[in-house]
């Protein structure tokens, strides 16, 4: 089944709702009503779009959010997390966690202790999940030079209005950006040659598999803009953010993001419950050294 733009728009509405309400009721009946489908039809369309059932998607998102807290906030108890993310009991949270990471939450916290880690998941021959922690070490001259030559500041960011298309999977980001640019051109939104493209990240590549990371390719606009089809209005909320300005090669993005989060931790900031994002200031293909001029933002409190 090929999904129409209307299907995609409604599923994206459901995904955005889920992202903002992981602590609430996310039953099939409730989410299908948010997307204006019958439960049966929603189940089919949702699985076609995400390659997961709703129950599996919601459980994975809750476990991934909990795992991020386990990595970064050592004072939060596992019982608090199980209640916070809507699990009926400590044991149900542990079962769901073990399904995705192959270990209990307490084992996960113990193995990751003291590390700002990347989580790598593999499967053994019998299909069992194996989770490895790959600590990011901030020692190389290249890493230090990149941050030292950048501009990093913590500042209040006003509300940023965008229009965007959401996709799941790193492999789909580039074609999604092209679709967005085609749409924006047809709407006359590219008349200003200084238009800016952004990417919003709802998942972390440190925790979520690359083919399941949800992102939005966005065009920054001056004010809320009427959209249609799969294109939706996406607002980046105002508030304090760490802003880093970089001139980097495409392959350096993961390293720079990692070090920016390390800078956040080292300076005593905590991430707000808002998605990080990038805003690009050039087409790296036109740069003499094929470099990207980009601002990276981490909303903090």
C-alpha positions in Angstrom: 0.0 0.0 0.0 1.4 3.4 -1.0 0.6 6.0 1.6 -1.1 9.2 0.3 -0.1 12.6 1.6 -3.2 12.7 3.7 -2.3 9.4 5.4 1.3 10.7 6.0 -0.1 13.9 7.5 -2.4 12.1 9.9 0.2 9.6 11.0 2.7 12.5 11.6 0.1 14.1 13.7 -0.2 10.9 15.8 3.6 10.7 16.0 4.0 14.2 17.3 1.2 13.5 19.8 3.0 10.4 21.1 6.3 12.3 21.4 4.6 14.9 23.6 2.6 12.5 25.7 4.8 9.5 26.5 3.6 9.7 30.1 -0.1 9.6 29.1 -2.7 7.1 27.7 -1.4 6.0 24.3 -3.9 3.2 23.6 -4.8 2.3 20.0 -8.3 3.7 20.5 -7.0 7.0 21.8 -4.3 7.5 19.2 -6.4 6.4 16.3 -9.0 9.0 17.3 -6.2 11.7 17.4 -5.4 10.8 13.7 -9.1 10.5 12.8 -9.0 6.8 11.8 -10.8 3.7 13.0 -8.5 1.6 15.2 -8.4 -1.1 12.5 -7.4 1.3 9.7 -5.0 3.2 11.9 -3.2 0.0 12.9 -2.6 -0.9 9.2 -1.5 2.6 8.1 0.7 3.2 11.2 2.6 -0.1 10.7 3.0 0.7 7.0 4.6 4.1 7.8 6.7 3.2 10.8 7.4 -0.6 10.2 6.3 -1.2 13.8 3.0 -1.8 15.5 1.7 1.0 17.7 2.3 -0.9 20.9 5.9 -1.7 19.9 6.6 1.8 18.9 5.2 3.3 22.1 7.0 0.8 24.3 10.3 1.4 22.4 10.0 5.2 22.7 9.3 5.0 26.4 12.2 2.7 27.0 14.5 4.8 25.0 13.5 8.0 26.8 14.0 6.2 30.1 17.4 4.9 29.0 18.5 8.4 28.2 17.6 9.5 31.7 19.4 6.5 33.2 22.5 7.5 31.3 22.4 11.2 32.3 20.6 11.5 35.6 22.1 9.1 38.2 19.7 10.3 41.0 16.5 9.2 39.4 15.2 5.9 40.7 14.1 3.1 38.4 10.7 3.0 40.1 10.2 6.7 39.4 10.9 6.0 35.7 8.5 3.1 35.5 5.7 5.3 36.9 6.7 8.3 34.8 6.5 6.5 31.5 3.2 4.8 32.0 4.2 1.2 32.9 1.8 -0.5 35.2 4.5 -1.9 37.5 8.2 -2.1 38.0 8.2 -5.6 36.6 6.4 -4.6 33.4 9.0 -1.8 32.9 11.8 -4.3 33.4 10.4 -6.7 30.9 10.0 -4.0 28.3 13.5 -2.7 29.0 15.0 -6.2 28.7 13.3 -6.7 25.4 15.0 -3.7 23.8 18.4 -3.8 25.6 18.8 -7.4 26.7 19.3 -6.4 30.3 17.4 -4.9 33.2 17.3 -1.2 33.9 19.6 -1.6 36.9 22.1 -3.6 34.9 22.0 -1.0 32.2 22.7 1.8 34.7 25.5 -0.2 36.3 27.2 -1.0 33.0 27.0 2.6 31.7 28.1 4.2 35.0 30.6 7.0 34.6 30.3 7.0 30.8 28.8 9.4 28.3 28.0 6.4 26.1 26.8 5.4 22.8 24.6 2.3 22.9 25.3 -0.3 20.3 22.8 -3.1 20.0 23.5 -6.4 18.2 21.9 -9.8 18.0 23.5 -13.0 19.1 23.1 -16.2 17.0 20.0 -17.1 19.0 18.4 -13.7 18.5 19.1 -12.4 22.0 19.7 -8.6 22.2 23.3 -7.7 23.2 23.9 -4.1 24.3 27.4 -2.6 24.3 28.4 0.8 25.7 30.9 2.7 23.6 32.2 5.6 25.7 32.9 8.8 23.8 36.4 9.9 24.6 37.0 13.6 24.2 40.8 13.5 23.8 41.8 13.8 20.2 43.4 17.0 18.9 40.8 17.1 16.1 37.9 17.1 18.6 39.4 19.8 20.8 40.3 22.0 17.8 36.8 21.8 16.3 35.2 23.0 19.6 37.9 25.6 20.3 37.5 27.1 16.8 33.7 27.2 17.1 31.4 29.7 18.8 29.5 28.2 21.7 27.1 30.3 23.8 24.0 29.8 26.0 21.3 32.3 25.0 17.6 32.8 25.0 16.2 31.7 21.6 12.9 33.2 20.4 10.3 30.9 18.9 11.4 29.6 15.5 8.6 28.9 13.0 9.2 26.2 10.4 7.4 24.1 7.9 8.6 20.6 7.5 8.2 17.0 6.5 8.9 14.2 9.1 10.6 11.0 8.2 11.8 7.9 10.0 15.3 6.6 9.3 18.6 8.4 8.5 18.5 7.1 4.9 15.3 9.0 4.2 16.5 12.5 5.4 18.1 13.6 2.1 15.1 12.8 -0.2 12.8 14.3 2.4 14.8 17.6 2.2 14.5 17.5 -1.6 10.7 17.0 -1.4 10.4 19.9 1.1 12.4 22.2 -1.2 10.2 21.3 -4.2 7.1 22.1 -2.2 8.5 25.3 -0.8 9.5 26.4 -4.3 5.9 25.8 -5.5 4.6 27.9 -2.7 7.0 30.8 -3.4 8.9 30.4 -0.1 12.3 30.3 -1.7 12.3 33.8 -3.2 14.7 34.9 -0.5 18.0 33.4 -1.5 19.1 33.4 2.2 16.4 30.8 3.1 17.5 28.3 5.7 17.0 24.6 6.0 16.9 22.9 9.4 16.7 19.3 10.8 14.9 18.6 14.0 15.8 15.4 15.9 13.2 13.6 18.0 15.4 10.6 18.7 19.1 10.3 19.6 21.5 8.3 17.4 23.2 7.3 20.6 20.1 5.4 21.7 17.9 4.7 18.7 18.9 2.6 15.7 19.6 4.8 12.6 16.8 3.3 10.6 14.3 4.2 13.4 15.4 7.8 14.3 12.6 10.2 13.6 13.5 13.6 12.2 11.9 16.5 10.5 13.4 18.3 7.5 12.3 22.0 7.9 12.4 25.3 6.2 12.6 28.3 8.6 9.9 30.8 8.0 9.2 34.3 9.5 5.7 33.4 10.7 3.2 30.5 10.9 2.6 29.4 7.4 -0.3 27.5 5.8 0.7 24.0 4.8 -0.9 21.1 3.0 -0.4 17.4 2.4 2.6 15.8 4.3 4.0 19.3 5.0 3.2 20.5 8.5 3.9 23.6 10.7 6.6 22.8 13.2 7.3 25.3 16.0 10.6 25.3 17.9 9.8 26.7 21.3 11.5 29.7 22.8 13.8 29.3 25.8 17.4 28.9 26.8 19.6 26.9 24.4 23.2 26.0 23.9 24.1 27.3 20.5 27.2 26.2 18.7 28.3 27.6 15.4 30.6 25.3 13.4 32.3 25.0 10.0 32.6 21.3 9.6 32.7 18.5 7.0 29.6 16.3 6.8 31.3 13.3 8.5 32.1 15.4 11.6 28.5 16.0 12.7 28.3 13.0 15.1 31.6 13.9 16.8 30.6 17.6 17.1 27.1 16.7 18.5 28.8 14.4 21.0 31.2 17.0 22.2 28.5 19.7 22.4 26.5 17.4 24.8 29.8 16.8 26.7 30.2 20.6 26.9 26.6 20.8 28.3 27.3 18.3 31.0 30.7 19.8 31.9 29.1 23.2 32.4 26.2 22.0 34.5 23.3 22.4 32.1 20.4 19.9 31.7 18.6 19.3 28.4 15.0 20.6 28.3 12.3 18.2 27.0 12.5 19.8 23.6 14.3 18.3 20.5 17.8 19.4 19.5 18.1 20.8 16.0 20.5 22.1 13.3 20.1 25.1 11.1 22.3 25.2 8.0 23.7 28.4 6.5 25.0 27.1 3.2 25.0 24.3 0.7 28.2 22.4 1.5 28.5 21.4 -2.1 29.2 25.0 -3.0 31.9 25.5 -0.3 35.5 25.4 -1.6 36.4 22.8 1.1 33.0 21.1 1.1 32.2 22.3 4.6 28.9 23.0 6.3 28.3 26.3 8.0 25.8 25.2 10.7 24.3 26.1 14.1 23.6 23.3 16.5 21.0 23.9 19.2 20.4 22.0 22.5 17.5 23.4 24.5 18.5 23.5 28.1 17.1 24.5 31.5 
